[in-house]
Amino acid sequence: MRPMLARQGVVYVLFCGLVVGCGPSVSEVRMANYPPRPENCELEFVKVDMGQLSNGQGPWELIGQIVLGEEGKQDPFDERYRAIVRPRACNMGGEAVGIVMNATSEGAFSSGTAISYGVLRKRDSKSEAPKKF
């Protein structure tokens, strides 16, 4: 029983850092630099296969992440979140967005949701394969 309570405590502490304030907290991580696209660019919404992303396979390259955190149980497809994610993903040079992680923590005193959107770009088939170091 104690390990379960410890896990819940860790998850609660993580979410507390994300879900402070009235609106969602937003953080961005860039993993590659590409020219920005217009703020209202068209983005595909795709299902993310983390196995393909992590081993350099598949049609998409992960170029960044946008993480939203907010109190309560939230829907990652909510139009409010799309309005927050779109300009940031376009600014990163993204061509598509997929949900990398969606986690909700519910405790006795509060609950919160963290959603990580992966910003994706089509792989350049002309580029060289990564070289071993």
FENJO-V452031 format. One record per pair of residues at least 6 apart in sequence whose ideal C-beta (glycine too) atoms are under 8 Angstrom apart, sorted by the first residue. I is the first residue (numbers start at 1). J is the second residue. D is the distance in whole Angstrom. If there is no record, write none. Layout:
# FENJO-V452031
I|J|D / I|J|D
This chain:
# FENJO-V452031
8|105|8 / 8|107|7 / 11|103|8 / 11|105|5 / 12|105|6 / 12|107|5 / 12|110|8 / 14|105|8 / 14|114|8 / 15|69|7 / 15|105|4 / 15|111|8 / 15|112|4 / 15|113|8 / 15|114|6 / 16|110|8 / 16|112|7 / 17|69|8 / 18|25|5 / 18|67|8 / 18|69|3 / 18|70|8 / 18|112|6 / 18|114|5 / 19|25|7 / 19|69|5 / 19|70|6 / 19|71|5 / 19|110|8 / 19|112|4 / 19|113|8 / 19|114|8 / 23|70|7 / 24|68|5 / 24|69|6 / 24|70|4 / 24|74|8 / 24|80|8 / 24|81|7 / 24|84|7 / 25|68|7 / 25|69|5 / 25|70|7 / 26|66|7 / 26|67|7 / 26|68|6 / 26|84|6 / 26|88|8 / 27|66|8 / 27|67|5 / 28|64|7 / 28|65|7 / 28|66|5 / 28|67|8 / 28|88|6 / 28|92|8 / 29|64|6 / 29|65|5 / 29|67|8 / 30|63|7 / 30|64|5 / 30|92|6 / 31|62|6 / 31|63|6 / 31|64|5 / 31|65|8 / 32|61|7 / 32|63|4 / 32|64|7 / 32|121|8 / 33|93|8 / 34|63|6 / 34|92|7 / 34|93|3 / 34|94|8 / 34|121|6 / 35|93|6 / 36|90|7 / 36|91|5 / 36|92|7 / 36|93|6 / 37|90|4 / 37|91|7 / 37|93|6 / 37|94|7 / 37|95|8 / 38|90|6 / 39|86|8 / 39|87|4 / 39|90|6 / 39|91|7 / 40|86|7 / 40|87|7 / 40|90|7 / 41|86|8 / 41|90|4 / 43|86|6 / 43|89|6 / 43|90|7 / 43|94|6 / 43|95|7 / 43|96|6 / 43|97|5 / 44|95|7 / 44|96|4 / 44|97|8 / 45|96|7 / 45|97|6 / 45|98|7 / 46|60|7 / 46|96|5 / 46|97|7 / 46|98|5 / 46|120|7 / 47|98|6 / 48|60|8 / 48|98|3 / 48|99|7 / 48|100|6 / 48|118|5 / 48|120|8 / 49|58|6 / 50|100|7 / 51|57|8 / 52|58|3 / 52|60|7 / 53|60|7 / 53|61|8 / 53|62|5 / 53|118|7 / 56|129|8 / 56|130|6 / 58|123|8 / 59|122|6 / 59|123|6 / 60|96|6 / 60|98|8 / 60|120|4 / 60|121|7 / 60|122|7 / 60|123|7 / 61|120|7 / 61|121|5 / 61|122|7 / 61|123|5 / 62|100|8 / 62|118|5 / 62|119|7 / 62|120|6 / 63|92|6 / 63|93|7 / 63|94|6 / 63|119|5 / 63|120|7 / 63|121|5 / 64|89|8 / 64|92|5 / 64|94|7 / 64|118|8 / 64|119|4 / 65|100|6 / 65|116|5 / 65|117|7 / 65|118|6 / 65|119|7 / 66|84|8 / 66|85|5 / 66|88|5 / 66|89|7 / 66|116|7 / 66|117|5 / 66|119|6 / 67|114|6 / 67|115|7 / 67|116|5 / 67|117|8 / 68|74|8 / 68|81|6 / 68|84|7 / 68|85|7 / 68|114|7 / 68|115|5 / 68|117|7 / 69|112|6 / 69|113|7 / 69|114|5 / 69|115|8 / 70|112|7 / 70|113|6 / 71|110|6 / 71|111|7 / 71|112|5 / 71|113|8 / 72|111|6 / 72|112|7 / 72|113|7 / 73|104|5 / 73|106|7 / 73|111|6 / 73|113|6 / 74|81|7 / 74|104|8 / 74|113|4 / 74|115|7 / 75|81|8 / 76|99|5 / 76|102|5 / 76|115|5 / 76|117|8 / 81|115|7 / 85|97|6 / 85|117|5 / 86|97|8 / 88|119|8 / 89|97|5 / 89|117|7 / 89|119|5 / 92|119|5 / 93|121|6 / 94|119|4 / 94|120|6 / 94|121|6 / 95|120|6 / 95|121|5 / 95|122|6 / 96|119|8 / 96|120|4 / 96|121|7 / 96|122|8 / 97|117|5 / 97|118|7 / 97|119|6 / 97|120|7 / 98|117|7 / 98|118|5 / 98|120|6 / 99|115|7 / 99|116|7 / 99|117|6 / 99|118|7 / 100|116|4 / 100|117|7 / 100|118|4 / 101|114|7 / 101|115|7 / 101|116|4 / 102|113|7 / 102|114|8 / 102|115|5 / 102|116|8 / 103|113|7 / 103|114|5 / 103|115|8 / 104|111|7 / 104|112|7 / 104|113|5 / 104|114|8 / 105|111|6 / 105|112|5 / 105|113|8
